[in-house]
Amino acid sequence: MSLVPSLILAGAIVVVIAFILIIIAKQYRKVGPNEVLIIAGGKKKTVIGPDGTKIKVGYRYRLGGGTFVIPFMETVYKLPMDVITLNIKTPEVLTNSGVPILAEASAQVKVDSLDSSIRLAAEQFLGSGKEGIHDVSMNVLEGHMREVIGTMTVEEIFRGRQEFPPASMTLSGRTWPGWD
């Protein structure tokens, strides 16, 4: 009996096993601590929203680290969690007293790492990346800035620069730690 057919069969088995291991290794996806891996597809799961309601979603996420992605059933997307700096310049805005002024400001925005914030950011910004987050944040903050300027006089703007951020957050319905 010849050893050649046995060696060919053993070699073929080793090649098939190596091929399967390579495919499995390729399906393990990793992201850094400043990104979220959104894995869409597969089985829907029920999550509890911030208001206590149950929501069925067709995705799961991984904040930093890695996870196995089922081939042909799941698709992978990345959501950035970096701090994005915005330089805001408003067009001429009329103050409360009717004086037109130009205003400049800077702000930093970031997606919070809470479950509800990541789900909301995935629904709104998935596929648009940092540019989408930047554009939406810029439009929202420009609008709030124009709104706050419209409620203040020129003297209040120049005298009370520390009052501007809390006024902006109050008008937007949000609070910021330390601005009580």
Residue frames as a rotation matrix with the C-alpha (Angstrom) as fourth column:
MET 1
0.578 0.816 0.000 0.00
0.816 -0.578 0.000 0.00
0.000 0.000 -1.000 0.00
SER 2
-0.266 -0.690 0.673 1.33
0.709 -0.613 -0.348 3.40
0.653 0.384 0.652 -1.00
LEU 3
-0.269 0.070 -0.961 1.64
0.845 -0.461 -0.270 6.36
-0.462 -0.885 0.065 1.41
VAL 4
-0.960 -0.179 0.214 1.13
0.269 -0.796 0.542 8.94
0.074 0.578 0.812 -1.33
PRO 5
-0.209 0.940 0.268 -2.73
0.296 -0.200 0.934 8.90
0.932 0.275 -0.236 -1.29
SER 6
0.388 0.327 -0.862 -2.72
0.902 0.059 0.428 9.09
0.191 -0.943 -0.272 2.52
LEU 7
-0.498 -0.657 -0.566 -0.30
0.719 -0.678 0.155 12.05
-0.486 -0.330 0.809 2.48
ILE 8
-0.840 0.274 0.467 -2.35
0.208 -0.633 0.746 13.82
0.500 0.724 0.474 -0.20
LEU 9
0.189 0.966 -0.178 -5.53
0.530 0.053 0.846 13.32
0.827 -0.255 -0.502 1.88
ALA 10
0.221 -0.188 -0.957 -3.80
0.949 -0.185 0.255 14.57
-0.225 -0.964 0.138 5.06
GLY 11
-0.822 -0.565 -0.075 -2.41
0.515 -0.793 0.324 17.60
-0.242 0.228 0.943 3.18
ALA 12
-0.523 0.714 0.466 -5.86
0.250 -0.394 0.884 18.41
0.815 0.579 0.028 1.78
ILE 13
0.424 0.676 -0.603 -7.39
0.775 0.074 0.628 18.19
0.469 -0.733 -0.492 5.25
VAL 14
-0.189 -0.586 -0.788 -4.71
0.856 -0.491 0.159 20.53
-0.480 -0.645 0.595 6.66
VAL 15
-0.936 -0.142 0.323 -5.30
0.311 -0.763 0.567 23.03
0.166 0.631 0.758 3.80
VAL 16
-0.096 0.979 0.178 -9.09
0.386 -0.129 0.914 22.97
0.918 0.157 -0.365 4.35
ILE 17
0.428 0.203 -0.881 -8.69
0.902 -0.044 0.429 23.46
0.049 -0.978 -0.202 8.11
ALA 18
-0.576 -0.699 -0.423 -6.23
0.683 -0.696 0.221 26.33
-0.449 -0.162 0.879 7.53
PHE 19
-0.767 0.361 0.531 -8.65
0.275 -0.563 0.779 27.91
0.580 0.743 0.333 5.04
ILE 20
0.303 0.924 -0.234 -11.52
0.600 0.006 0.800 27.68
0.741 -0.383 -0.552 7.55
LEU 21
0.178 -0.317 -0.931 -9.35
0.929 -0.258 0.266 29.20
-0.325 -0.912 0.249 10.31
ILE 22
-0.863 -0.497 0.087 -8.35
0.490 -0.785 0.380 32.10
-0.121 0.370 0.921 8.01
ILE 23
-0.368 0.818 0.443 -12.01
0.292 -0.350 0.890 32.80
0.883 0.457 -0.110 7.17
ILE 24
0.516 0.542 -0.664 -12.94
0.777 0.030 0.629 32.76
0.361 -0.840 -0.406 10.87
ALA 25
-0.228 -0.691 -0.686 -10.01
0.857 -0.476 0.195 35.06
-0.461 -0.544 0.701 11.74
LYS 26
-0.866 -0.067 0.495 -11.08
0.379 -0.735 0.563 37.51
0.326 0.675 0.662 9.02
GLN 27
0.044 0.983 0.175 -14.55
0.388 -0.179 0.904 37.76
0.921 0.028 -0.389 10.61
TYR 28
0.255 -0.042 -0.966 -13.17
0.950 -0.177 0.259 38.98
-0.182 -0.983 -0.005 13.94
ARG 29
0.234 -0.081 0.969 -13.40
0.477 -0.859 -0.187 42.79
0.847 0.506 -0.162 13.75
LYS 30
-0.075 -0.363 -0.929 -11.62
0.982 -0.186 -0.007 45.17
-0.170 -0.913 0.371 16.10
VAL 31
0.490 0.148 0.859 -11.93
0.347 -0.937 -0.037 48.89
0.800 0.316 -0.511 16.86
GLY 32
-0.636 -0.771 0.041 -9.99
0.348 -0.334 -0.876 51.28
0.689 -0.543 0.480 19.04
PRO 33
-0.507 0.420 -0.753 -11.29
0.825 -0.016 -0.565 52.86
-0.249 -0.908 -0.338 22.25
ASN 34
-0.662 0.244 -0.709 -12.40
-0.180 -0.970 -0.165 55.96
-0.727 0.019 0.686 20.30
GLU 35
-0.656 0.462 -0.597 -14.78
-0.665 0.022 0.747 54.06
0.358 0.887 0.293 18.00
VAL 36
-0.142 0.676 0.723 -17.93
-0.552 0.553 -0.625 52.00
-0.822 -0.488 0.295 18.22
LEU 37
-0.976 -0.101 -0.190 -18.43
-0.213 0.595 0.775 48.94
0.035 0.798 -0.602 16.04
ILE 38
-0.101 0.992 0.081 -22.08
-0.791 -0.030 -0.611 48.69
-0.603 -0.126 0.788 14.96
ILE 39
-0.978 -0.176 0.115 -22.98
-0.092 0.851 0.517 45.19
-0.189 0.495 -0.848 13.78
ALA 40
-0.211 0.947 -0.243 -26.25
-0.886 -0.290 -0.362 45.22
-0.413 0.138 0.900 11.83
GLY 41
-0.080 0.291 -0.953 -28.24
-0.670 0.692 0.268 42.17
0.738 0.660 0.139 10.83
GLY 42
-0.879 -0.234 -0.416 -28.81
0.073 0.795 -0.602 38.93
0.472 -0.560 -0.681 12.56
LYS 43
-0.187 0.834 -0.519 -31.43
0.879 0.378 0.291 38.47
0.439 -0.402 -0.804 15.25
LYS 44
-0.004 0.279 0.960 -33.38
-0.183 -0.944 0.273 41.44
0.983 -0.174 0.055 16.65
LYS 45
-0.492 -0.141 -0.859 -33.05
0.777 0.373 -0.507 42.05
0.392 -0.917 -0.074 20.34
THR 46
0.604 0.760 0.241 -35.08
0.479 -0.587 0.653 44.07
0.637 -0.279 -0.718 22.80
VAL 47
-0.635 -0.761 -0.133 -33.40
0.620 -0.399 -0.675 46.97
0.461 -0.512 0.725 24.58
ILE 48
0.343 0.716 -0.609 -34.80
0.928 -0.359 0.100 49.31
-0.147 -0.599 -0.787 27.20
GLY 49
0.117 -0.220 0.969 -34.80
0.520 -0.817 -0.248 52.99
0.846 0.532 0.018 26.22
PRO 50
-0.841 -0.530 0.110 -33.91
0.216 -0.514 -0.830 55.85
0.497 -0.674 0.547 28.58
ASP 51
-0.451 0.756 0.475 -37.60
-0.831 -0.550 0.087 56.42
0.327 -0.355 0.876 29.30
GLY 52
-0.512 0.177 0.841 -38.17
-0.535 0.700 -0.473 52.74
-0.672 -0.692 -0.263 30.17
THR 53
0.588 0.746 -0.312 -39.84
-0.704 0.282 -0.651 51.69
-0.398 0.603 0.692 26.91
LYS 54
0.007 -0.534 0.845 -38.83
0.153 0.836 0.527 48.47
-0.988 0.126 0.087 25.22
ILE 55
0.457 0.016 -0.889 -37.46
-0.796 -0.438 -0.417 48.84
-0.396 0.899 -0.188 21.69
LYS 56
0.628 -0.275 0.728 -36.56
0.403 0.915 -0.001 46.09
-0.666 0.294 0.685 19.21
VAL 57
0.426 -0.582 -0.693 -33.34
-0.772 -0.633 0.058 46.79
-0.472 0.510 -0.719 17.34
GLY 58
0.994 -0.047 0.097 -31.64
0.093 0.817 -0.569 44.82
-0.052 0.575 0.817 14.60
TYR 59
0.335 -0.936 0.107 -28.10
-0.103 -0.150 -0.983 45.64
0.937 0.318 -0.146 15.60
ARG 60
0.809 -0.252 -0.530 -25.62
0.578 0.179 0.796 45.28
-0.106 -0.951 0.291 18.39
TYR 61
0.710 -0.602 0.365 -22.57
-0.291 -0.723 -0.626 47.38
0.641 0.339 -0.689 19.20
ARG 62
0.543 -0.660 -0.519 -19.13
0.837 0.474 0.273 47.06
0.066 -0.583 0.810 20.68
LEU 63
0.942 -0.252 0.223 -17.38
-0.270 -0.962 0.052 50.09
0.201 -0.109 -0.974 22.22
GLY 64
0.051 -0.992 0.114 -13.68
-0.999 -0.052 -0.006 49.44
0.012 -0.113 -0.994 21.72
GLY 65
-0.261 -0.235 0.936 -12.27
-0.427 0.898 0.106 45.94
-0.866 -0.372 -0.334 21.51
GLY 66
-0.750 -0.045 -0.660 -13.51
-0.645 0.274 0.714 43.34
0.149 0.961 -0.234 19.06
THR 67
-0.009 0.787 0.617 -16.25
-0.535 0.517 -0.668 40.89
-0.845 -0.336 0.416 18.24
PHE 68
-0.814 -0.190 0.548 -17.00
0.266 0.717 0.644 38.08
-0.516 0.670 -0.533 15.84
VAL 69
-0.246 0.709 -0.661 -19.18
-0.798 -0.535 -0.277 38.96
-0.550 0.460 0.697 12.85
ILE 70
0.009 0.344 0.939 -21.31
0.209 0.918 -0.338 36.23
-0.978 0.199 -0.063 11.27
PRO 71
-0.883 -0.429 -0.189 -20.45
-0.082 -0.256 0.963 36.08
-0.462 0.866 0.191 7.56
PHE 72
-0.839 0.519 0.166 -23.22
0.247 0.090 0.965 36.84
0.486 0.850 -0.204 5.03
MET 73
0.075 0.915 -0.397 -25.67
0.902 0.107 0.417 37.70
0.424 -0.390 -0.817 7.88
GLU 74
0.608 0.086 -0.789 -24.15
0.602 -0.697 0.389 40.73
-0.517 -0.712 -0.476 9.58
THR 75
0.389 -0.462 0.797 -22.66
0.581 -0.548 -0.601 43.98
0.715 0.697 0.056 8.27
VAL 76
0.079 -0.491 -0.868 -20.14
0.956 -0.209 0.205 46.10
-0.282 -0.846 0.453 10.15
TYR 77
0.521 0.035 0.853 -20.10
0.354 -0.918 -0.178 49.91
0.777 0.394 -0.491 10.46
LYS 78
-0.390 -0.670 -0.632 -17.86
0.904 -0.149 -0.400 52.19
0.174 -0.727 0.664 12.51
LEU 79
0.716 0.589 0.374 -19.08
0.438 -0.797 0.417 55.19
0.544 -0.135 -0.828 14.49
PRO 80
-0.329 -0.921 0.211 -16.43
0.371 -0.331 -0.868 57.70
0.868 -0.207 0.450 15.66
MET 81
0.642 0.474 -0.603 -16.42
0.725 -0.118 0.679 58.72
0.251 -0.872 -0.419 19.33
ASP 82
-0.431 -0.902 0.034 -13.77
0.866 -0.424 -0.266 61.44
0.254 -0.086 0.963 18.97
VAL 83
0.117 0.345 -0.931 -14.08
0.519 -0.821 -0.239 64.97
-0.847 -0.455 -0.276 20.27
ILE 84
-0.050 -0.037 0.998 -14.92
0.967 -0.253 0.040 67.25
0.251 0.967 0.048 17.34
THR 85
-0.467 -0.188 -0.864 -13.99
0.499 -0.863 -0.082 70.93
-0.730 -0.470 0.496 17.57
LEU 86
0.250 0.640 0.727 -16.33
0.961 -0.254 -0.107 73.41
0.116 0.725 -0.679 15.90
ASN 87
-0.808 -0.388 -0.443 -15.50
0.404 -0.913 0.063 77.00
-0.428 -0.128 0.894 14.97
ILE 88
0.067 0.967 0.244 -18.83
0.978 -0.015 -0.209 78.79
-0.199 0.253 -0.947 14.68
LYS 89
-0.933 -0.231 -0.277 -19.27
0.166 -0.957 0.238 82.08
-0.320 0.176 0.931 12.82
THR 90
-0.002 0.998 0.070 -22.74
0.736 0.049 -0.675 83.55
-0.677 0.050 -0.735 12.59
PRO 91
-0.328 0.018 0.944 -23.92
0.751 -0.602 0.273 85.86
0.573 0.799 0.184 9.85
GLU 92
-0.843 0.068 0.534 -25.21
-0.274 -0.908 -0.316 89.26
0.464 -0.413 0.784 10.93
VAL 93
-0.296 0.730 -0.616 -27.63
0.825 0.521 0.221 88.63
0.482 -0.443 -0.756 13.78
LEU 94
-0.079 0.365 0.928 -29.91
-0.217 -0.914 0.342 91.25
0.973 -0.174 0.151 15.27
THR 95
-0.925 -0.220 -0.309 -29.65
0.261 0.220 -0.940 91.64
0.275 -0.950 -0.146 19.03
ASN 96
-0.222 0.872 -0.436 -32.63
0.958 0.112 -0.264 92.30
-0.181 -0.477 -0.860 21.28
SER 97
0.045 0.175 -0.984 -32.15
0.233 -0.959 -0.160 96.04
-0.972 -0.222 -0.084 20.71
GLY 98
0.884 0.436 0.171 -31.98
0.223 -0.070 -0.972 95.63
-0.412 0.897 -0.159 16.91
VAL 99
0.359 -0.841 -0.405 -28.21
-0.824 -0.489 0.287 96.08
-0.439 0.230 -0.868 16.49
PRO 100
0.945 -0.058 -0.323 -26.67
-0.146 0.807 -0.573 93.73
0.294 0.588 0.753 13.88
ILE 101
0.261 -0.902 0.343 -23.52
-0.868 -0.065 0.492 91.93
-0.422 -0.426 -0.800 15.09
LEU 102
0.390 -0.303 -0.870 -21.23
-0.425 0.778 -0.462 89.18
0.817 0.550 0.175 13.85
ALA 103
0.517 -0.186 0.835 -20.26
-0.813 0.200 0.548 86.56
-0.269 -0.962 -0.048 16.41
GLU 104
0.044 -0.571 -0.820 -17.64
-0.490 0.703 -0.516 83.84
0.870 0.425 -0.249 16.60
ALA 105
0.428 0.069 0.901 -17.43
-0.869 0.303 0.390 80.96
-0.246 -0.950 0.190 19.03
SER 106
-0.446 -0.504 -0.739 -15.87
-0.614 0.774 -0.157 77.56
0.651 0.384 -0.655 19.42
ALA 107
0.400 0.603 0.690 -17.36
-0.894 0.422 0.149 74.39
-0.202 -0.677 0.708 20.84
GLN 108
-0.777 -0.572 -0.263 -16.48
-0.606 0.792 0.068 70.75
0.169 0.212 -0.962 21.23
VAL 109
0.365 0.924 0.114 -18.95
-0.930 0.367 0.005 67.92
-0.037 -0.108 0.993 20.71
LYS 110
-0.812 -0.564 -0.148 -18.72
-0.560 0.825 -0.076 64.19
0.165 0.021 -0.986 21.32
VAL 111
0.187 0.826 -0.531 -21.05
-0.395 0.558 0.730 61.21
0.900 0.073 0.431 21.29
ASP 112
0.053 -0.088 0.995 -21.61
-0.997 0.053 0.058 60.11
-0.058 -0.995 -0.085 24.88
SER 113
-0.728 -0.436 -0.529 -20.74
-0.498 0.867 -0.030 56.51
0.472 0.242 -0.848 25.71
LEU 114
-0.456 0.680 0.574 -24.10
-0.525 0.315 -0.790 55.74
-0.719 -0.662 0.214 27.36
ASP 115
-0.649 0.250 0.718 -26.15
0.519 0.836 0.178 53.00
-0.556 0.488 -0.673 25.68
SER 116
0.410 0.912 0.010 -28.98
0.656 -0.287 -0.698 55.35
-0.634 0.293 -0.716 24.75
SER 117
0.410 -0.330 -0.850 -26.58
-0.454 -0.882 0.123 57.93
-0.791 0.336 -0.512 23.28
ILE 118
-0.714 -0.694 0.090 -24.76
-0.306 0.425 0.852 55.34
-0.629 0.581 -0.516 21.18
ARG 119
-0.347 0.674 0.652 -28.08
0.771 0.601 -0.211 53.97
-0.534 0.430 -0.728 19.87
LEU 120
0.650 0.614 -0.448 -29.29
0.306 -0.751 -0.585 57.48
-0.696 0.243 -0.676 19.00
ALA 121
0.052 -0.728 -0.683 -25.99
-0.646 -0.546 0.533 58.37
-0.761 0.414 -0.499 17.31
ALA 122
-0.765 -0.300 0.569 -26.07
0.145 0.781 0.607 55.10
-0.627 0.547 -0.554 15.35
GLU 123
0.092 0.899 0.428 -29.57
0.837 0.164 -0.523 55.88
-0.540 0.406 -0.737 14.08
GLN 124
0.821 0.322 -0.472 -28.70
0.128 -0.909 -0.396 59.45
-0.557 0.265 -0.787 13.13
PHE 125
0.464 -0.734 -0.496 -25.05
-0.771 -0.610 0.181 59.41
-0.435 0.299 -0.849 12.02
LEU 126
0.101 -0.464 0.880 -24.22
0.111 0.884 0.453 55.90
-0.989 0.052 0.140 10.87
GLY 127
0.303 -0.070 0.950 -22.60
0.922 0.275 -0.274 56.11
-0.242 0.959 0.148 7.47
SER 128
0.857 0.029 0.515 -21.98
0.239 -0.907 -0.346 59.87
0.457 0.420 -0.784 7.65
GLY 129
0.092 -0.928 -0.361 -18.98
0.873 0.250 -0.419 59.66
0.479 -0.277 0.833 9.99
LYS 130
-0.388 -0.375 -0.842 -17.28
0.796 -0.596 -0.101 62.64
-0.464 -0.709 0.530 11.61
GLU 131
-0.972 0.009 0.236 -18.40
0.142 -0.778 0.612 64.95
0.189 0.628 0.755 8.80
GLY 132
-0.165 0.986 -0.006 -22.07
0.368 0.067 0.928 64.21
0.915 0.151 -0.374 9.48
ILE 133
0.255 0.185 -0.949 -21.68
0.967 -0.024 0.255 64.79
0.024 -0.982 -0.185 13.22
HIS 134
-0.696 -0.607 -0.383 -19.74
0.594 -0.787 0.165 68.00
-0.402 -0.113 0.909 12.51
ASP 135
-0.830 0.380 0.409 -22.34
0.145 -0.561 0.815 69.35
0.539 0.735 0.411 10.06
VAL 136
0.170 0.956 -0.240 -25.37
0.548 0.111 0.829 68.63
0.819 -0.272 -0.504 12.24
SER 137
0.129 -0.194 -0.973 -23.67
0.969 -0.185 0.166 69.96
-0.212 -0.964 0.164 15.38
MET 138
-0.866 -0.499 -0.022 -22.57
0.474 -0.834 0.282 73.11
-0.159 0.234 0.959 13.55
ASN 139
-0.524 0.741 0.419 -26.10
0.161 -0.397 0.904 73.82
0.836 0.541 0.089 12.30
VAL 140
0.387 0.700 -0.600 -27.67
0.726 0.169 0.666 73.23
0.568 -0.694 -0.443 15.72
LEU 141
-0.049 -0.480 -0.876 -25.13
0.920 -0.364 0.148 75.34
-0.390 -0.798 0.459 17.61
GLU 142
-0.920 -0.206 0.334 -25.30
0.347 -0.826 0.445 78.17
0.184 0.525 0.831 15.06
GLY 143
-0.124 0.966 0.226 -29.06
0.291 -0.183 0.939 78.25
0.949 0.183 -0.258 15.52
HIS 144
0.482 0.261 -0.837 -28.80
0.858 0.052 0.510 78.31
0.177 -0.964 -0.199 19.31
MET 145
-0.511 -0.753 -0.415 -26.17
0.791 -0.601 0.114 81.03
-0.335 -0.270 0.903 19.12
ARG 146
-0.774 0.308 0.553 -28.38
0.181 -0.729 0.660 83.20
0.606 0.611 0.509 16.92
GLU 147
0.258 0.941 -0.219 -31.30
0.480 0.072 0.874 82.58
0.839 -0.331 -0.433 19.27
VAL 148
0.237 -0.244 -0.940 -29.32
0.955 -0.121 0.272 83.60
-0.180 -0.962 0.204 22.37
ILE 149
-0.825 -0.565 0.014 -27.89
0.551 -0.800 0.236 86.70
-0.123 0.203 0.972 20.65
GLY 150
-0.476 0.723 0.501 -31.41
0.250 -0.435 0.865 87.68
0.843 0.537 0.026 19.67
THR 151
0.540 0.715 -0.445 -32.49
0.616 0.024 0.787 87.69
0.573 -0.699 -0.428 23.33
MET 152
0.165 -0.583 -0.795 -29.55
0.876 -0.284 0.390 89.78
-0.454 -0.761 0.464 24.61
THR 153
0.988 0.019 -0.154 -28.53
-0.037 -0.934 -0.356 93.41
-0.151 0.358 -0.922 24.14
VAL 154
0.503 -0.863 0.047 -25.05
0.080 -0.007 -0.997 94.37
0.861 0.505 0.065 22.91
GLU 155
0.024 -0.485 0.874 -24.11
-0.860 -0.456 -0.229 95.49
0.510 -0.746 -0.428 26.42
GLU 156
0.639 0.275 0.719 -25.20
-0.655 0.684 0.321 92.15
-0.404 -0.676 0.617 27.90
ILE 157
0.945 -0.320 -0.075 -23.19
0.204 0.751 -0.628 90.25
0.257 0.578 0.775 25.30
PHE 158
0.191 -0.943 0.272 -19.97
-0.034 -0.283 -0.959 92.19
0.981 0.174 -0.086 25.97
ARG 159
-0.026 -0.159 0.987 -20.44
-0.923 -0.375 -0.085 92.50
0.384 -0.913 -0.137 29.73
GLY 160
0.215 0.261 0.941 -21.60
-0.785 0.619 0.008 89.00
-0.581 -0.741 0.338 30.48
ARG 161
-0.103 -0.318 -0.943 -19.66
-0.875 0.480 -0.066 86.55
0.473 0.818 -0.327 28.35
GLN 162
-0.960 -0.242 0.142 -19.90
-0.280 0.799 -0.532 84.01
0.015 -0.551 -0.834 31.14
GLU 163
-0.287 0.936 0.205 -23.70
-0.428 0.067 -0.901 84.17
-0.857 -0.346 0.381 30.92
PHE 164
-0.108 0.258 -0.960 -23.74
-0.993 -0.074 0.092 83.19
-0.047 0.963 0.264 27.25
PRO 165
-0.783 -0.203 -0.588 -23.11
-0.334 0.934 0.123 79.41
0.524 0.293 -0.800 27.53
PRO 166
-0.849 0.527 0.016 -25.71
0.275 0.468 -0.840 78.88
-0.450 -0.709 -0.543 30.31
ALA 167
-0.168 0.816 -0.553 -28.23
-0.577 -0.536 -0.616 80.95
-0.799 0.216 0.561 28.34
SER 168
-0.348 -0.031 -0.937 -27.55
-0.897 0.300 0.323 78.83
0.271 0.953 -0.132 25.27
MET 169
-0.937 -0.033 -0.348 -27.99
0.040 0.979 -0.201 75.61
0.347 -0.202 -0.916 27.22
THR 170
-0.650 0.755 -0.088 -31.17
0.038 -0.083 -0.996 76.91
-0.759 -0.650 0.026 28.90
LEU 171
-0.073 0.632 -0.772 -32.72
-0.871 -0.418 -0.259 77.81
-0.487 0.653 0.581 25.55
SER 172
-0.409 -0.128 -0.904 -31.80
-0.725 0.646 0.236 74.44
0.554 0.752 -0.357 24.10
GLY 173
0.657 0.746 0.109 -33.35
-0.637 0.472 0.610 72.62
0.403 -0.470 0.785 27.07
ARG 174
0.471 -0.583 -0.663 -30.04
0.468 0.801 -0.373 71.10
0.748 -0.134 0.650 28.18
THR 175
0.933 -0.284 0.221 -27.91
-0.344 -0.530 0.775 71.62
-0.103 -0.799 -0.592 31.24
TRP 176
0.352 -0.902 -0.250 -24.16
-0.011 0.263 -0.965 71.47
0.936 0.342 0.083 31.55
PRO 177
0.500 -0.181 -0.847 -22.31
0.832 0.370 0.412 70.38
0.239 -0.911 0.336 34.69
GLY 178
-0.475 -0.712 -0.517 -21.16
0.846 -0.531 -0.046 73.39
-0.242 -0.459 0.855 36.70
TRP 179
-0.890 0.254 0.380 -23.69
-0.036 -0.868 0.495 75.81
0.455 0.427 0.782 35.12
ASP 180
-0.451 0.739 -0.501 -26.29
0.890 0.415 -0.190 75.84
0.067 -0.531 -0.845 37.86
